[in-house]
Amino acid sequence: MVSPVKLALSLVLSLVSVFCYSQLSFQVYNSSNSALPFNTVRCLKIDTVNQLIWAGTDYGLASFDGTSWNVYNSANSPLTDDAIRSLQMDVFGKIWVGTTYGGLFSFDGSNWINYTNFNSGLQDNYIRAIAFDDQNNMWLATTEGISRYNGTVWQQWNTANSILMTNNITSIAIGNNGEKYFGTINGGVVYIDQFDNLSVFTIASSNIPDNSTVSIAVDSLGNPWFASPAGGLFLDNAYGGPWTNFNVSNSSLPSNGLTSVAISEQQSVFIGSEQNGLIIKHENDWFVYDQTNSGMPSAHILSLAIEDNTTLWLGTYNHGLVKMVGNYANITEQISAQTINVYPNPTQIILEVDLGLIDRVDYQIVDNFGRNIEHGTAIGSHFSVHTEYLEEGMYFLILSSQSTPIKFQKIN
């Protein structure tokens, strides 16, 4: 017997929100076709003041305005270390650059300043992440703990003077109410509130899936999302739980090996992975883009930067910088009231589709990884799709009438 195939099967449309990932374009910049100094892009930052994208690589820093590149390295600038690991903009439009052994640099377009553990209160020269809070304090993630600099005074948190379980800090995000969230390697997640009270949450003390976190993003509700290198994606629904975990066993996340996370204004969660490309979570739907189903040059994503509602930048491992452009925003459209019926549910052999008043439609079946399984054009208000050849699993039946794409809800 053919296993049942679970498909998206009913939709009533009046005034609806259509979430569309169709017609995406991918532009790849690498060291062969551009001035990008190296094809491994570790970090990215959007410069809204100067209209630039900044890219940190293993062989220097690059800025790009859409036409022209500027490259900064130890040969042509005061940078003493070409291995760039973190980038951040301050409120004055100055770029801050973290390196592996050269410490911290600031650049205002003309002048460079270097902060190290020899000439400042910085406790380590390896700067993995940089963030500014609403008081314009700078927070740093280093391999020797957490540093804060208010422009005059440095303050440190490490295993010697706090409850930190490790000094190996990987990532930082600032909450909506002054909270600071930190990821670590094997030390759980660390919170510092607006009164400098420090809390640590681990596998043993809470419901997080991994004691290591490599990237953090905060949603519109102020809740932090954590990308872990082995435990998937997890969300803190308050302040220290309850936690929601997403992994390959309980969701459509294709991999637990994650590298980066960012959240758009529409609250779509963009996730970089080590082996499965770009993953997008919007409400209960998941989309995956890699080199098999898109213009992505690699499935190994290291960094993400959201420019606006239609443009996302991705840094890859050894395959350059990618600009993804398309309508991935949450679009509200007026559509005439109509009922589309799809049956049976689940289906084994044939899927029947009644289109109501629509008399012509392009259709597509994709799996939950975004791979195209079948496509065609149906004429008339009813058509059938043979499904006996499909393996058991979750699929999308996507219907479109010319310019308006219709997405069906999937079921497990």
KAURPE-V949856 format. One record per residue. N is the residue number from 1. RES is the residue in three letters. BURIAL is + if it has 16 or more other C-alpha atoms within 10 Angstrom, else -. Layout:
n=N res=RES burial=BURIAL
n=N res=RES burial=BURIAL
This chain:
n=1 res=MET burial=-
n=2 res=VAL burial=-
n=3 res=SER burial=-
n=4 res=PRO burial=+
n=5 res=VAL burial=+
n=6 res=LYS burial=+
n=7 res=LEU burial=+
n=8 res=ALA burial=+
n=9 res=LEU burial=+
n=10 res=SER burial=+
n=11 res=LEU burial=-
n=12 res=VAL burial=-
n=13 res=LEU burial=+
n=14 res=SER burial=-
n=15 res=LEU burial=-
n=16 res=VAL burial=-
n=17 res=SER burial=-
n=18 res=VAL burial=+
n=19 res=PHE burial=+
n=20 res=CYS burial=+
n=21 res=TYR burial=-
n=22 res=SER burial=-
n=23 res=GLN burial=-
n=24 res=LEU burial=-
n=25 res=SER burial=+
n=26 res=PHE burial=+
n=27 res=GLN burial=-
n=28 res=VAL burial=+
n=29 res=TYR burial=+
n=30 res=ASN burial=+
n=31 res=SER burial=-
n=32 res=SER burial=-
n=33 res=ASN burial=-
n=34 res=SER burial=-
n=35 res=ALA burial=+
n=36 res=LEU burial=+
n=37 res=PRO burial=+
n=38 res=PHE burial=+
n=39 res=ASN burial=+
n=40 res=THR burial=+
n=41 res=VAL burial=+
n=42 res=ARG burial=+
n=43 res=CYS burial=+
n=44 res=LEU burial=+
n=45 res=LYS burial=+
n=46 res=ILE burial=+
n=47 res=ASP burial=+
n=48 res=THR burial=-
n=49 res=VAL burial=-
n=50 res=ASN burial=-
n=51 res=GLN burial=-
n=52 res=LEU burial=+
n=53 res=ILE burial=+
n=54 res=TRP burial=+
n=55 res=ALA burial=+
n=56 res=GLY burial=+
n=57 res=THR burial=+
n=58 res=ASP burial=+
n=59 res=TYR burial=+
n=60 res=GLY burial=+
n=61 res=LEU burial=+
n=62 res=ALA burial=+
n=63 res=SER burial=+
n=64 res=PHE burial=+
n=65 res=ASP burial=-
n=66 res=GLY burial=-
n=67 res=THR burial=-
n=68 res=SER burial=-
n=69 res=TRP burial=-
n=70 res=ASN burial=-
n=71 res=VAL burial=+
n=72 res=TYR burial=+
n=73 res=ASN burial=+
n=74 res=SER burial=-
n=75 res=ALA burial=-
n=76 res=ASN burial=-
n=77 res=SER burial=-
n=78 res=PRO burial=-
n=79 res=LEU burial=+
n=80 res=THR burial=+
n=81 res=ASP burial=+
n=82 res=ASP burial=+
n=83 res=ALA burial=+
n=84 res=ILE burial=+
n=85 res=ARG burial=+
n=86 res=SER burial=+
n=87 res=LEU burial=+
n=88 res=GLN burial=+
n=89 res=MET burial=+
n=90 res=ASP burial=+
n=91 res=VAL burial=-
n=92 res=PHE burial=-
n=93 res=GLY burial=-
n=94 res=LYS burial=+
n=95 res=ILE burial=+
n=96 res=TRP burial=+
n=97 res=VAL burial=+
n=98 res=GLY burial=+
n=99 res=THR burial=+
n=100 res=THR burial=+
n=101 res=TYR burial=+
n=102 res=GLY burial=+
n=103 res=GLY burial=+
n=104 res=LEU burial=+
n=105 res=PHE burial=+
n=106 res=SER burial=+
n=107 res=PHE burial=+
n=108 res=ASP burial=-
n=109 res=GLY burial=-
n=110 res=SER burial=-
n=111 res=ASN burial=-
n=112 res=TRP burial=-
n=113 res=ILE burial=-
n=114 res=ASN burial=+
n=115 res=TYR burial=+
n=116 res=THR burial=+
n=117 res=ASN burial=-
n=118 res=PHE burial=-
n=119 res=ASN burial=-
n=120 res=SER burial=-
n=121 res=GLY burial=+
n=122 res=LEU burial=+
n=123 res=GLN burial=+
n=124 res=ASP burial=+
n=125 res=ASN burial=+
n=126 res=TYR burial=+
n=127 res=ILE burial=+
n=128 res=ARG burial=+
n=129 res=ALA burial=+
n=130 res=ILE burial=+
n=131 res=ALA burial=+
n=132 res=PHE burial=+
n=133 res=ASP burial=+
n=134 res=ASP burial=-
n=135 res=GLN burial=-
n=136 res=ASN burial=-
n=137 res=ASN burial=+
n=138 res=MET burial=+
n=139 res=TRP burial=+
n=140 res=LEU burial=+
n=141 res=ALA burial=+
n=142 res=THR burial=+
n=143 res=THR burial=+
n=144 res=GLU burial=+
n=145 res=GLY burial=+
n=146 res=ILE burial=+
n=147 res=SER burial=+
n=148 res=ARG burial=+
n=149 res=TYR burial=+
n=150 res=ASN burial=-
n=151 res=GLY burial=-
n=152 res=THR burial=-
n=153 res=VAL burial=-
n=154 res=TRP burial=+
n=155 res=GLN burial=-
n=156 res=GLN burial=+
n=157 res=TRP burial=+
n=158 res=ASN burial=+
n=159 res=THR burial=-
n=160 res=ALA burial=-
n=161 res=ASN burial=-
n=162 res=SER burial=-
n=163 res=ILE burial=-
n=164 res=LEU burial=+
n=165 res=MET burial=+
n=166 res=THR burial=+
n=167 res=ASN burial=+
n=168 res=ASN burial=+
n=169 res=ILE burial=+
n=170 res=THR burial=+
n=171 res=SER burial=+
n=172 res=ILE burial=+
n=173 res=ALA burial=+
n=174 res=ILE burial=+
n=175 res=GLY burial=+
n=176 res=ASN burial=+
n=177 res=ASN burial=-
n=178 res=GLY burial=-
n=179 res=GLU burial=+
n=180 res=LYS burial=+
n=181 res=TYR burial=+
n=182 res=PHE burial=+
n=183 res=GLY burial=+
n=184 res=THR burial=+
n=185 res=ILE burial=+
n=186 res=ASN burial=+
n=187 res=GLY burial=+
n=188 res=GLY burial=+
n=189 res=VAL burial=+
n=190 res=VAL burial=+
n=191 res=TYR burial=+
n=192 res=ILE burial=+
n=193 res=ASP burial=+
n=194 res=GLN burial=-
n=195 res=PHE burial=-
n=196 res=ASP burial=-
n=197 res=ASN burial=-
n=198 res=LEU burial=-
n=199 res=SER burial=+
n=200 res=VAL burial=+
n=201 res=PHE burial=+
n=202 res=THR burial=+
n=203 res=ILE burial=-
n=204 res=ALA burial=-
n=205 res=SER burial=-
n=206 res=SER burial=-
n=207 res=ASN burial=+
n=208 res=ILE burial=+
n=209 res=PRO burial=+
n=210 res=ASP burial=+
n=211 res=ASN burial=+
n=212 res=SER burial=+
n=213 res=THR burial=+
n=214 res=VAL burial=+
n=215 res=SER burial=+
n=216 res=ILE burial=+
n=217 res=ALA burial=+
n=218 res=VAL burial=+
n=219 res=ASP burial=+
n=220 res=SER burial=-
n=221 res=LEU burial=-
n=222 res=GLY burial=+
n=223 res=ASN burial=+
n=224 res=PRO burial=+
n=225 res=TRP burial=+
n=226 res=PHE burial=+
n=227 res=ALA burial=+
n=228 res=SER burial=+
n=229 res=PRO burial=+
n=230 res=ALA burial=+
n=231 res=GLY burial=+
n=232 res=GLY burial=+
n=233 res=LEU burial=+
n=234 res=PHE burial=+
n=235 res=LEU burial=+
n=236 res=ASP burial=+
n=237 res=ASN burial=-
n=238 res=ALA burial=-
n=239 res=TYR burial=-
n=240 res=GLY burial=+
n=241 res=GLY burial=-
n=242 res=PRO burial=-
n=243 res=TRP burial=+
n=244 res=THR burial=-
n=245 res=ASN burial=+
n=246 res=PHE burial=+
n=247 res=ASN burial=+
n=248 res=VAL burial=-
n=249 res=SER burial=-
n=250 res=ASN burial=-
n=251 res=SER burial=-
n=252 res=SER burial=+
n=253 res=LEU burial=+
n=254 res=PRO burial=+
n=255 res=SER burial=+
n=256 res=ASN burial=+
n=257 res=GLY burial=+
n=258 res=LEU burial=+
n=259 res=THR burial=+
n=260 res=SER burial=+
n=261 res=VAL burial=+
n=262 res=ALA burial=+
n=263 res=ILE burial=+
n=264 res=SER burial=+
n=265 res=GLU burial=-
n=266 res=GLN burial=-
n=267 res=GLN burial=+
n=268 res=SER burial=+
n=269 res=VAL burial=+
n=270 res=PHE burial=+
n=271 res=ILE burial=+
n=272 res=GLY burial=+
n=273 res=SER burial=+
n=274 res=GLU burial=+
n=275 res=GLN burial=+
n=276 res=ASN burial=+
n=277 res=GLY burial=+
n=278 res=LEU burial=+
n=279 res=ILE burial=+
n=280 res=ILE burial=+
n=281 res=LYS burial=+
n=282 res=HIS burial=+
n=283 res=GLU burial=-
n=284 res=ASN burial=-
n=285 res=ASP burial=-
n=286 res=TRP burial=+
n=287 res=PHE burial=+
n=288 res=VAL burial=+
n=289 res=TYR burial=+
n=290 res=ASP burial=+
n=291 res=GLN burial=-
n=292 res=THR burial=-
n=293 res=ASN burial=-
n=294 res=SER burial=-
n=295 res=GLY burial=+
n=296 res=MET burial=+
n=297 res=PRO burial=+
n=298 res=SER burial=+
n=299 res=ALA burial=+
n=300 res=HIS burial=+
n=301 res=ILE burial=+
n=302 res=LEU burial=+
n=303 res=SER burial=+
n=304 res=LEU burial=+
n=305 res=ALA burial=+
n=306 res=ILE burial=+
n=307 res=GLU burial=+
n=308 res=ASP burial=-
n=309 res=ASN burial=-
n=310 res=THR burial=-
n=311 res=THR burial=+
n=312 res=LEU burial=+
n=313 res=TRP burial=+
n=314 res=LEU burial=+
n=315 res=GLY burial=+
n=316 res=THR burial=+
n=317 res=TYR burial=+
n=318 res=ASN burial=+
n=319 res=HIS burial=+
n=320 res=GLY burial=+
n=321 res=LEU burial=+
n=322 res=VAL burial=+
n=323 res=LYS burial=+
n=324 res=MET burial=+
n=325 res=VAL burial=+
n=326 res=GLY burial=+
n=327 res=ASN burial=+
n=328 res=TYR burial=+
n=329 res=ALA burial=+
n=330 res=ASN burial=+
n=331 res=ILE burial=-
n=332 res=THR burial=-
n=333 res=GLU burial=-
n=334 res=GLN burial=-
n=335 res=ILE burial=-
n=336 res=SER burial=-
n=337 res=ALA burial=-
n=338 res=GLN burial=-
n=339 res=THR burial=+
n=340 res=ILE burial=+
n=341 res=ASN burial=+
n=342 res=VAL burial=+
n=343 res=TYR burial=+
n=344 res=PRO burial=-
n=345 res=ASN burial=+
n=346 res=PRO burial=+
n=347 res=THR burial=+
n=348 res=GLN burial=+
n=349 res=ILE burial=+
n=350 res=ILE burial=-
n=351 res=LEU burial=+
n=352 res=GLU burial=+
n=353 res=VAL burial=+
n=354 res=ASP burial=+
n=355 res=LEU burial=+
n=356 res=GLY burial=-
n=357 res=LEU burial=-
n=358 res=ILE burial=-
n=359 res=ASP burial=-
n=360 res=ARG burial=+
n=361 res=VAL burial=+
n=362 res=ASP burial=-
n=363 res=TYR burial=+
n=364 res=GLN burial=+
n=365 res=ILE burial=+
n=366 res=VAL burial=+
n=367 res=ASP burial=+
n=368 res=ASN burial=+
n=369 res=PHE burial=+
n=370 res=GLY burial=+
n=371 res=ARG burial=+
n=372 res=ASN burial=-
n=373 res=ILE burial=-
n=374 res=GLU burial=-
n=375 res=HIS burial=-
n=376 res=GLY burial=-
n=377 res=THR burial=-
n=378 res=ALA burial=+
n=379 res=ILE burial=-
n=380 res=GLY burial=-
n=381 res=SER burial=-
n=382 res=HIS burial=+
n=383 res=PHE burial=+
n=384 res=SER burial=-
n=385 res=VAL burial=+
n=386 res=HIS burial=-
n=387 res=THR burial=+
n=388 res=GLU burial=+
n=389 res=TYR burial=-
n=390 res=LEU burial=+
n=391 res=GLU burial=-
n=392 res=GLU burial=-
n=393 res=GLY burial=-
n=394 res=MET burial=+
n=395 res=TYR burial=+
n=396 res=PHE burial=+
n=397 res=LEU burial=+
n=398 res=ILE burial=+
n=399 res=LEU burial=+
n=400 res=SER burial=-
n=401 res=SER burial=-
n=402 res=GLN burial=-
n=403 res=SER burial=-
n=404 res=THR burial=-
n=405 res=PRO burial=+
n=406 res=ILE burial=+
n=407 res=LYS burial=+
n=408 res=PHE burial=+
n=409 res=GLN burial=+
n=410 res=LYS burial=+
n=411 res=ILE burial=-
n=412 res=ASN burial=-
